[in-house]
Protein backbone atom coordinates (compact mmCIF):
# COMPACT_ATOMS: atom_id res chain seq x y z
CA UNK A 1 0.00 0.00 0.00
CA UNK A 2 1.19 3.56 -0.57
CA UNK A 3 -0.08 7.11 -0.22
CA UNK A 4 0.78 10.32 -2.03
CA UNK A 5 1.16 13.05 0.62
CA UNK A 6 0.16 14.12 4.11
CA UNK A 7 -2.39 16.97 4.18
CA UNK A 8 -0.73 20.34 4.74
CA UNK A 9 2.76 19.14 3.79
CA UNK A 10 4.28 20.54 0.58
CA UNK A 11 4.76 17.93 -2.14
CA UNK A 12 8.29 17.52 -3.41
CA UNK A 13 8.28 15.89 -6.85
CA UNK A 14 10.14 12.59 -6.66
CA UNK A 15 9.35 12.22 -2.95
CA UNK A 16 5.58 12.25 -3.12
CA UNK A 17 4.92 8.57 -2.44
CA UNK A 18 5.07 6.82 0.95
CA UNK A 19 5.17 3.02 1.22
CA UNK A 20 3.10 1.39 3.98
CA UNK A 21 4.14 -1.93 5.49
CA UNK A 22 1.40 -3.67 7.49
CA UNK A 23 2.38 -6.83 9.34
CA UNK A 24 1.08 -9.12 12.05
CA UNK A 25 4.66 -9.98 13.09
CA UNK A 26 5.73 -7.13 15.40
CA UNK A 27 9.21 -8.57 16.03
CA UNK A 28 10.05 -8.91 12.32
CA UNK A 29 8.51 -5.53 11.51
CA UNK A 30 10.59 -3.86 14.26
CA UNK A 31 13.79 -5.40 12.87
CA UNK A 32 12.98 -4.16 9.35
CA UNK A 33 12.10 -0.69 10.64
CA UNK A 34 15.39 -0.46 12.56
CA UNK A 35 17.37 -1.62 9.51
CA UNK A 36 15.89 1.14 7.35
CA UNK A 37 16.54 3.71 10.08
CA UNK A 38 20.23 2.79 10.39
CA UNK A 39 21.18 4.14 6.98
CA UNK A 40 18.26 6.56 6.72
CA UNK A 41 16.33 8.78 9.10
CA UNK A 42 13.62 7.99 11.65
CA UNK A 43 10.74 10.44 11.26
CA UNK A 44 8.57 8.86 13.97
CA UNK A 45 9.86 6.22 16.37
CA UNK A 46 8.09 2.86 16.22
CA UNK A 47 5.59 3.07 19.08
CA UNK A 48 2.19 1.98 20.29
CA UNK A 49 -0.75 4.10 19.09
CA UNK A 50 -4.49 3.84 19.68
CA UNK A 51 -4.83 1.79 16.47
CA UNK A 52 -1.63 -0.26 16.52
CA UNK A 53 0.83 -1.94 18.89
CA UNK A 54 3.56 -0.57 16.66
CA UNK A 55 3.51 2.35 14.22
CA UNK A 56 6.47 4.34 12.95
CA UNK A 57 7.83 6.23 9.96
CA UNK A 58 11.33 5.91 8.53
CA UNK A 59 13.02 7.41 5.49
CA UNK A 60 15.55 5.11 3.84
CA UNK A 61 18.94 6.17 2.47
CA UNK A 62 17.34 6.76 -0.96
CA UNK A 63 14.72 9.17 0.38
CA UNK A 64 11.78 6.73 0.25
CA UNK A 65 9.42 7.14 3.23
CA UNK A 66 8.18 3.92 4.84
CA UNK A 67 5.22 3.77 7.25
CA UNK A 68 5.18 0.62 9.39
CA UNK A 69 2.01 -0.51 11.14
CA UNK A 70 1.37 -3.63 13.19
CA UNK A 71 -2.02 -5.27 12.61
CA UNK A 72 -2.79 -8.45 14.50
CA UNK A 73 -6.27 -8.75 12.96
CA UNK A 74 -8.16 -8.03 16.19
CA UNK A 75 -9.39 -4.59 15.14
Backbone torsions as a table, in degrees:
resi	resn	phi	psi	omega
1	UNK	NA	149.7	175.8
2	UNK	-148.6	162.4	177.2
3	UNK	-133.8	162.8	-173.5
4	UNK	-91.1	-42.5	-179.0
5	UNK	-167.7	154.6	176.1
6	UNK	-84.7	136.0	179.3
7	UNK	-55.2	135.8	177.5
8	UNK	85.7	-4.9	-180.0
9	UNK	-103.5	129.2	179.5
10	UNK	-59.5	141.6	179.5
11	UNK	-90.3	125.7	175.8
12	UNK	-104.5	115.5	-178.4
13	UNK	-55.3	132.5	-176.7
14	UNK	96.3	-17.9	178.2
15	UNK	-128.9	34.4	-174.5
16	UNK	-105.9	21.4	175.5
17	UNK	-131.0	132.6	174.6
18	UNK	-112.7	138.3	179.1
19	UNK	-98.5	132.0	178.4
20	UNK	-107.0	129.7	175.4
21	UNK	-111.1	119.7	178.3
22	UNK	-116.5	126.2	-175.3
23	UNK	-141.8	151.7	174.5
24	UNK	-96.5	0.5	-179.7
25	UNK	-107.5	91.7	-175.1
26	UNK	-62.2	-38.2	-178.6
27	UNK	-64.8	-47.2	179.9
28	UNK	-66.3	-42.6	-179.9
29	UNK	-61.9	-41.0	178.8
30	UNK	-62.7	-41.8	178.9
31	UNK	-63.6	-42.8	178.7
32	UNK	-65.3	-42.7	178.3
33	UNK	-59.5	-47.5	-179.2
34	UNK	-63.9	-36.5	178.1
35	UNK	-63.2	-44.5	178.4
36	UNK	-64.0	-39.0	-178.5
37	UNK	-69.1	-24.9	-179.1
38	UNK	-61.1	-47.0	-177.9
39	UNK	-96.8	-7.5	-177.8
40	UNK	-116.0	-134.4	-176.9
41	UNK	-144.4	131.6	176.6
42	UNK	-83.2	121.3	177.3
43	UNK	-92.3	-32.0	176.1
44	UNK	-147.3	119.7	180.0
45	UNK	-56.2	145.8	175.2
46	UNK	-65.5	121.3	-174.0
47	UNK	-154.2	163.8	176.9
48	UNK	-74.6	137.5	175.8
49	UNK	-125.9	179.0	180.0
50	UNK	-69.8	-17.0	-179.6
51	UNK	-109.5	-6.6	-173.2
52	UNK	-152.8	146.0	174.0
53	UNK	-73.7	-18.3	178.4
54	UNK	-154.0	119.1	175.6
55	UNK	-140.4	133.9	178.5
56	UNK	-160.1	164.9	-178.0
57	UNK	-130.1	128.6	178.5
58	UNK	-132.2	145.1	174.5
59	UNK	-107.6	125.7	-178.7
60	UNK	-78.8	177.4	-175.1
61	UNK	-66.0	-12.7	178.9
62	UNK	-97.2	-1.6	179.5
63	UNK	91.9	5.2	177.9
64	UNK	-81.4	130.7	-179.8
65	UNK	-93.4	129.3	-178.5
66	UNK	-117.1	128.7	176.1
67	UNK	-108.9	118.9	-179.3
68	UNK	-103.8	133.9	179.4
69	UNK	-141.7	125.6	176.1
70	UNK	-80.7	134.4	177.3
71	UNK	-139.9	109.1	-178.9
72	UNK	-92.4	5.9	175.9
73	UNK	84.2	1.4	-178.1
74	UNK	-86.0	-9.9	-174.9
75	UNK	-93.1	NA	NA
